[in-house]
Amino acid sequence: MNAQNKNPNLPFFEISSEKNNYASVNIIYRLIEGAGYRYYWASKDLKKGDLEYKPNSTSISSYETLEHIYVLSETILNSVFNKVNYRPTNQIPESYQKLREGTLNNLKKFNDVIINKSEDDLKIIKIIFNRDGREVSFPFWNLLNGQISDMIYHTGQIVSFRRTTGNPIQKGVNVFLGKTKTFN
């Protein structure tokens, strides 16, 4: 578990300026930006002790939570292409740095595509799962209350866990404004 953050140029360092209308795709875009921004700062500069932390012996660790968030981000990205999500997955990056980069880049790629979708396009987006050859699909709505909401929830766990280990998120992170004040 490599706990170094070597790429300061990852997406979602901050949230972009407001769009000029409340079209569905703009709202979805902003929701992903909010999730990405929270994840960016929650997962930044985690140390070995942070990654290994478990609230108790039956819980999953922060690192395992990051793996779960990565899988959620992959499902979010795959949905915009109506691409099948195979379960169980075996495509999880094997380091903290690659998990973090992969998650943030998956969300950025999703946003790069979703922003150009129409209302009619949203109606045909499906979340498709295949487990042992059995395929099921769900409408785009389920992505909102499913994977996107779950990602935000688990990102909050990372924030809480790192506080417990004595490594809180960087001072100045403002999720309301989507900007981070720097202190020298």
Backbone torsions as a table, in degrees:
resi	resn	phi	psi	omega
1	MET	NA	99.2	178.6
2	ASN	-82.3	117.7	-174.5
3	ALA	-101.0	21.2	178.9
4	GLN	-91.1	139.4	174.9
5	ASN	-104.0	97.7	-174.3
6	LYS	-98.7	-5.0	-176.6
7	ASN	-120.9	94.4	179.9
8	PRO	-75.6	-3.6	-176.5
9	ASN	-97.6	22.7	178.5
10	LEU	-72.2	154.0	178.5
11	PRO	-66.6	157.1	174.4
12	PHE	78.0	21.9	170.0
13	PHE	-56.3	-34.9	174.2
14	GLU	-149.5	168.5	179.2
15	ILE	-94.1	141.9	-179.2
16	SER	-69.1	170.9	176.5
17	SER	-63.2	158.6	-179.4
18	GLU	-63.1	147.9	172.7
19	LYS	-77.8	164.4	-176.5
20	ASN	-90.1	1.1	175.9
21	ASN	-150.4	167.2	-176.2
22	TYR	-102.8	38.7	176.2
23	ALA	-61.2	151.7	-177.9
24	SER	-51.5	-45.9	-177.0
25	VAL	-66.4	-32.3	177.0
26	ASN	-67.6	-38.0	178.1
27	ILE	-66.9	-44.2	178.4
28	ILE	-62.6	-44.5	178.4
29	TYR	-56.2	-47.4	-178.6
30	ARG	-66.6	-38.0	177.2
31	LEU	-59.6	-44.8	178.7
32	ILE	-67.0	-38.7	176.0
33	GLU	-60.0	-43.3	178.7
34	GLY	-62.3	-43.9	178.0
35	ALA	-64.5	-43.9	-180.0
36	GLY	-63.9	-42.8	178.5
37	TYR	-61.9	-46.7	178.4
38	ARG	-59.6	-45.9	-179.1
39	TYR	-64.7	-42.5	-179.7
40	TYR	-51.4	-51.6	-174.9
41	TRP	-80.0	-32.1	177.8
42	ALA	-66.4	-34.8	-174.7
43	SER	-97.1	-1.5	-176.7
44	LYS	-76.6	133.5	173.1
45	ASP	59.5	38.8	174.3
46	LEU	-73.4	141.2	179.8
47	LYS	-101.0	169.2	-178.9
48	LYS	-53.5	-44.6	179.5
49	GLY	-63.5	-35.3	176.7
50	ASP	-65.6	-45.8	-176.3
51	LEU	-66.1	-33.4	-178.2
52	GLU	-85.0	-11.8	-173.4
53	TYR	-62.3	135.0	172.3
54	LYS	-132.8	135.7	177.8
55	PRO	-61.7	-31.2	175.7
56	ASN	-157.1	175.2	-172.2
57	SER	-67.1	-20.1	-179.6
58	THR	-96.8	-3.2	-179.8
59	SER	-84.4	165.8	171.4
60	ILE	-90.1	155.8	-178.2
61	SER	-78.6	169.0	174.7
62	SER	-59.4	-40.0	179.0
63	TYR	-61.4	-44.6	178.2
64	GLU	-64.6	-32.4	175.3
65	THR	-66.2	-40.5	175.8
66	LEU	-62.0	-38.0	176.2
67	GLU	-62.0	-43.3	179.2
68	HIS	-63.1	-43.6	178.5
69	ILE	-61.9	-38.5	176.9
70	TYR	-59.4	-46.5	179.7
71	VAL	-61.7	-39.7	176.0
72	LEU	-60.6	-44.0	-179.5
73	SER	-65.1	-34.8	177.7
74	GLU	-66.5	-41.7	177.2
75	THR	-64.9	-40.9	176.8
76	ILE	-58.6	-48.9	179.4
77	LEU	-62.9	-47.6	-177.8
78	ASN	-59.2	-31.5	-177.1
79	SER	-61.1	-38.9	-175.5
80	VAL	-67.7	-17.4	177.0
81	PHE	-107.0	5.4	-173.2
82	ASN	51.6	39.4	-178.6
83	LYS	-91.0	140.4	-177.6
84	VAL	-70.2	138.0	173.5
85	ASN	-103.9	110.1	-178.9
86	TYR	-84.5	133.9	178.7
87	ARG	-124.1	140.2	-6.8
88	PRO	-70.4	152.8	-179.4
89	THR	-87.2	149.1	175.8
90	ASN	-128.3	20.8	-175.9
91	GLN	-108.8	36.8	-177.3
92	ILE	-91.0	128.5	176.9
93	PRO	-55.5	151.5	-171.5
94	GLU	-104.1	18.6	174.9
95	SER	-144.3	156.9	177.3
96	TYR	-55.2	-47.8	-176.9
97	GLN	-61.3	-45.1	-179.0
98	LYS	-68.8	-35.8	175.4
99	LEU	-61.1	-47.7	-177.6
100	ARG	-63.4	-50.7	179.4
101	GLU	-61.0	-44.8	-178.8
102	GLY	-61.7	-43.6	179.4
103	THR	-62.4	-50.9	-178.7
104	LEU	-63.1	-41.1	179.5
105	ASN	-69.4	-35.5	175.2
106	ASN	-60.1	-43.9	-179.9
107	LEU	-66.3	-39.7	178.2
108	LYS	-64.3	-45.1	178.7
109	LYS	-60.1	-42.0	177.0
110	PHE	-57.6	-49.9	-178.6
111	ASN	-62.7	-37.5	178.8
112	ASP	-60.5	-31.1	-179.6
113	VAL	-89.5	-45.9	-172.9
114	ILE	-62.6	-32.6	-176.0
115	ILE	-63.1	-21.6	-179.7
116	ASN	-99.3	7.3	-179.7
117	LYS	-85.7	151.8	176.2
118	SER	-97.3	172.4	175.5
119	GLU	-58.5	-41.1	178.9
120	ASP	-65.6	-36.8	177.0
121	ASP	-60.6	-40.2	-179.2
122	LEU	-61.1	-32.3	-179.1
123	LYS	-67.1	-23.0	-177.5
124	ILE	-103.4	-1.7	175.4
125	ILE	-71.8	132.5	-180.0
126	LYS	-127.5	147.1	169.0
127	ILE	-98.4	115.3	-173.1
128	ILE	-115.3	129.1	177.1
129	PHE	-119.7	144.5	173.5
130	ASN	-130.5	117.2	176.4
131	ARG	-123.3	115.9	178.8
132	ASP	54.8	40.1	177.0
133	GLY	85.3	-7.0	179.0
134	ARG	-96.1	118.3	-176.5
135	GLU	-104.8	134.1	174.9
136	VAL	-133.1	149.9	178.4
137	SER	-133.9	155.5	-178.0
138	PHE	-135.0	152.9	179.0
139	PRO	-71.6	164.3	-179.5
140	PHE	-53.4	-34.1	179.8
141	TRP	-49.3	-41.4	-176.4
142	ASN	-64.4	-24.4	177.2
143	LEU	-65.7	-35.6	-178.1
144	LEU	-67.0	-51.3	-179.3
145	ASN	-87.7	-7.5	178.9
146	GLY	-99.0	-100.9	-171.7
147	GLN	-60.5	-42.7	-177.7
148	ILE	-66.8	-47.8	178.4
149	SER	-63.3	-39.4	179.7
150	ASP	-64.2	-38.7	178.7
151	MET	-62.6	-43.7	179.1
152	ILE	-63.4	-43.1	178.8
153	TYR	-57.9	-50.6	-177.4
154	HIS	-70.9	-29.3	174.4
155	THR	-63.1	-38.7	175.0
156	GLY	-61.1	-35.0	176.4
157	GLN	-63.0	-42.9	179.1
158	ILE	-59.6	-43.9	178.2
159	VAL	-58.6	-46.9	-179.4
160	SER	-64.4	-46.2	-178.0
161	PHE	-61.9	-42.7	-177.4
162	ARG	-70.7	-28.5	172.7
163	ARG	-63.0	-43.7	-179.3
164	THR	-61.6	-35.7	-179.3
165	THR	-84.0	1.3	177.2
166	GLY	86.1	18.2	-179.2
167	ASN	-128.4	68.1	-177.6
168	PRO	-65.0	162.9	178.2
169	ILE	-61.1	159.2	-177.1
170	GLN	-55.2	136.5	175.5
171	LYS	-61.9	140.2	176.8
172	GLY	101.2	-7.4	177.7
173	VAL	-69.2	125.1	-176.9
174	ASN	-125.2	97.0	-176.6
175	VAL	-68.9	-22.4	178.0
176	PHE	-69.3	-44.8	179.7
177	LEU	-90.2	-19.6	-178.4
178	GLY	72.2	27.6	179.4
179	LYS	-132.0	156.6	179.2
180	THR	-124.1	121.2	177.9
181	LYS	-78.5	134.7	177.3
182	THR	-100.2	143.8	179.7
183	PHE	-117.9	132.3	178.6
184	ASN	-109.5	NA	NA
